[in-house]
Structure formats: C-alpha cells, structure tokens
Amino acid sequence: MTIEAIWSEYQTGLKAFIRSKVSNPDDAEDLLQDILVKTYTSLSSLHERSKLKPWLFQIANNAIIDFYRRKRFDSNYSDEVGIELWLDEESPSVVQDLSKCILPFLHGLSESEAELLKAIEIDGVSQKDYAETHDINYSTLKSRLKKSRQNLMGLFNQCCKFSLDSQGNLLEYERRDGNCSKC
C-alpha cells in the first residue's frame, strides 16, 4: 500500500483524533504533518497490513504525548508551569492569576502528593523514572498521580468556579465568595 493511499484513507480519522486531544488547530495540523513523515519513514517496519490502523493511531498517540512533553520542557519553569495541567493557550492574565495558586495549593496537599506533582508536572521527571527512583510499582504511581491531580483540582474548585469550552479549555473563572485564602 502506498503512502498516498494510506493517507487518503486515514487522514480524516487521524485529524479528528488529534483535534480531540489538541485544542489549537495549528498545532493539530503540525502534528498531522509530523505523523505523515513518521508514517512515510517507518512504513517498512510494519509487517502486517491488517495492523495498519492501530499502528497509525499509535504513532499519532505518541506524537501527541511528545508534543505535550516538548511544550512542558520548552516553557519557563516558573510557578506558571503547573497550571498547564488545565490550561492550554488561554490569555496570559488568566494564566498569571491562576499560576499564583499552584504552590499554595500544592502545600495544601499531603506531602507525598505535593512532592509527586511537583516532580512530574513541574520538574519534568518522567513517571517511569519517578517510580523506579522511589521504588513504586508503575501502575501504583499512575493511580497516585491521578488522585493527586484530582485533589489539586479539588482545591482549585473550592476557591474558583471555572467555565470550560466543549474541549475542556478554560474560558474564564471567578472566585467563590470567601472560600479561598490560599492565593
């Protein structure tokens, strides 16, 4: 099967998949092009044509993961980095306002949750490296990380009411009356 035939058959589905994970249309287009190049250069490694679709979507999924990792590493590691858990490309004032809450809210979590989130989300330690360093089963770590993120988001929700668009991007927020003294 030629790259042209593969692309004509799967481009629309791949684009929809990427757009469901990446809110910025320009970033989604860039990722789609990266996936085309990766498909072209790696097509010879695909041995079973029946596995083409899952193979393509795995390439897409890996590209999306790499995109978010690059985005995190390319940004300046200040307090603003952690807020990217919930924000994509919102207005700078929203990011600046909410970034002030990250460290106080981290201190509101248990010591182990705060350490875990800071290491993985702010310092950029990979989940696998963290699990190995702390002698934690990888699946246990993923569960703890999910719970820690939920607890951190819970602290945000106690203080603020968020309005999100259909893709989960923050549109605006407003402080709840008197419920927040953390930031």
Secondary structure by P-SEA (a helix, b strand, c coil): ccaaaaaaacaaaaaaaaaaccccaaaaaaaaaaaaaaaaacccccccccaaaaaaaaaaaaaaaaaaaaaaaacccccccccccccccccaaaaaaaaaaaaaaaaaccaaaaaaaaacccccccaaaaaaaacccaaaaaaaaaaaaaaaaaaaaacbbbbbccccccccccccccccccc
